[in-house]
Amino acid sequence: MAFLSVNAAGNGRGHEVAGQGTLEAALAALPEGRPVTVLIHGYRFSPHDPASDPHRHILSLAPRRDCWKAISWPRHLHLDRPGADLGIGFGWAATGGLPAVAARAHEAGADLAAMMRVIRSIRPDLPLQLMAHSLGARVALSALRSAPEGAVRRIILIAGAEYRDAAADALAAPGAARTDVLNVTSGENAPFDLVFRLAVRPARLSDRPLSAGLADVARWTDLPIDRPETRTALRALGHRIRAPQTRVCHWSGYLRPGLFAVYRRLLDPAETHFGSQLRHALAEARIPDERAGPEAAHHVARA
């Protein structure tokens, strides 16, 4: 199956793709009910600048080799393999001052929603899945507000640069009626959360970034990858991820070894129960820390 590169139009009204016929042909080739997975980059990328083009970096099947963060998302999600479902790398202008780029993310979200409506009009049987990093989370959540009703099945947000109120509001929209969210967080990202909070003020001053979690929202799962109990939960499901190797990192949610196997499984439509299994395993792994006293908590911390 093809992997397409798409760019936000920047006017909130349309989309750009490598030919309307290319998108239609790719959609026509998908078996009934197969997902379309859209990958969304974050800050400091722009498809209009060769030096920061995401389609030559994380959204490329063959990314540039002169940057240690340039790993291929579509390849690690196995979207390049025979029989793979359709993948779309969504580029938008995310360079410039942080406040301006954060505002532009809403425009990119409107463009993404427009593209999703096109996909839905051509193939209403295909569920949509989104995976986004940093300010790409704001793009993805903004798109939910005007996405086709019930169109988005799954969203993976990695170190999301957005606020809890905005996320809760987006999940109340018709486009999110069937959406499950995995919110990947880490204490390594704390300095970047602080910069975001100082540069992009929330509507409600007491609001907090997505790193604070949204455990009280239905269909939302927080995955704090720096916590030992998370590694315990993932190990119970057959996944081993490496412990943090540094105190500060904005990219550990996709650079940490072992995580892409979790994302692949979560995005696999055949793994219908993995999301609920993950939530259950996370809850079970935290029980000793909360209920069984210092000795059990120490045991979990050593995991």
Secondary structure, 3 states (H helix, E strand, C coil): CCEEEEEECCCCCCEEECCHHHHHHHHHHCCCCCCEEEEECCCCCCCCCHHHCHHHCCCCCCCCCCCCCCCCHHHHCCCCCCCCCEEEEEECCCCCCHHHHHHHHHHHHHHHHHHHHHHHHHCCCCCEEEEEECCHHHHHHHHHCCCCCCCEEEEEEECCCCEHHHHHHHHCCHHHCCCEEEEEECHHHHHHHHHHHHHCCCCCCCCCEHHHCCCCCCCEEEEECCCHHHHHHHHHCCCCCCCCCCCCCCCHHHHCCCHHHHHHHHHCCCCCCHHHHHHHHHHHHHHHHHHCHHHHHHHHHCC
